[in-house]
Structures are given as C-alpha cells and as structure tokens.
C-alpha cells in the first residue's frame, strides 16, 4: 500500500507541478533556463516536505526567497501555491512546538532536581515563550486531559511576561482540584503580585510585582476566597504569605 502523503508534502508537490507548467510553457524562450533552475530547486522543497523539515532547506527565509523573489514576481500564477505551502509549514512548526512541550511536561516532575532551575523547567519556559497566541488555546485544552503532575509543572513556569493567555491560565489553575497544582498557582500569583518571603516573614516586593497582572488578579471573581481556601490547607508560614496576597487583592488601588 503506498504511503499517504502529508498535507505539507502534497502542497509542495502541487507547487512543483505549477513550476513545471511554467517551465514547459517557456521551452525555447530566453527565460526557460532560469525556470528550469527554479524547478530543480523546487524538488529540494519537495524532499524537505517529505521528511517534515522545510526549514532545513529554506532556513529562516521564505519559500519565495528560496526560489528567487524576481522569478516569483515574474510568475504570479504560482503565488497561491507558495502561500499554501508556507501556511502549512508554519502550522506544522507550531503544532510541533506544542507537542514537544506536552511531551516534556508529561515526563517531568515539578519536585525533581531535573526540573529545578537550569533543568527541564528552563527548557519548558523557553518553549512557552516561543508559542504564538493561537497555540495557548491548545495548552489550555491540554490542561483538562493531563494529570496533576503535568499541570503542576505548567503552573510552576507560567509568567505574566508570557502574555495575557499565560496570566489567565495561571489564575485559572488556582482553582485546580489537586492541592499541589493550586498551591503552585497561588504561589506564582503571589510572587507576581509583589508578595514575597523574607527572614522576617512575607513582605510587599515591588521588584517582583507586575502591575498589569495584579490588576487582572484583582478583577478575577472570587480569587480572594480561593486563595484563603488553599491557604487553610498549608503550613502557617505559607498561610501568612497567602493572607498578605489576599489583603493585597482586596486593597483598592
């Protein structure tokens, strides 16, 4: 049974066919040589698409740049096929990044040394930072189907600097049914709302405060109630920090 072609490979094959048609129409003319060269180059794209590594051929540039901007401009009929190929290549790259993050979180433990600073947590943070906005919806969807260990790892690496979706997800995880996940989420919320720990106990730390996130946390319905629910299940030293967070959220700006 022949191997089924991927959408990326099919799009590359369609582009190759379109370029071949342009070349066939130009046979015997002065422009045929340049079109033949582009046709040969397009087969490199097809091979790269077969192995799922289009970036390995085009690098950081575009398909248009790889084929030659001038040649593409002179052959506008192939432009729709280029757009389709580039869109699919981008989609596959984004899919892979979420899948790689998912795989990493599934094999990780937020309590392990491997996850600690400089370990897998740092790698996962970099993956999150590179996600486009639309991929955050996939991350949120995965939360409902992954175990508490996965969610705990995610909660520990969410940062307000990662954008609005990350902020909302961190707030949502404060209501997680597993105490460890909710604790990590509330701890992160406290830190980025400017509540930190010191030798004399918890204190307001303006250096860690993210004003935008603090405003969003204050507007989150019933967050103060949830913070105190999680706090009641923690040690007294943690309770003091979480109570300061609750008071900070209750304070009018």
Secondary structure, DSSP 8 states (H G I E B T S, - for coil): ------HHHHHHHHHHHHHHHHHHHHTTSTTHHHHHHHHHHHHHHHHHHHTT-THHHHTTS-HHHHH-HHHHHH-GGGHHHHHHHHHHHHHHHHHHHHHHHHHHHHT--TTSTTTSTTSHHHHHHHHHHT--HHHHHHHHHHHTTS-HHHHHHHHHH--GGG-HHHHHHHHHGGG-SSHHHHHHHHHHHHHHTTEEEETTEEEE-TTT--HHHHHHHHHSTTHHHHHHHHHTTS-HHHHHHHHHHHHHHHS--
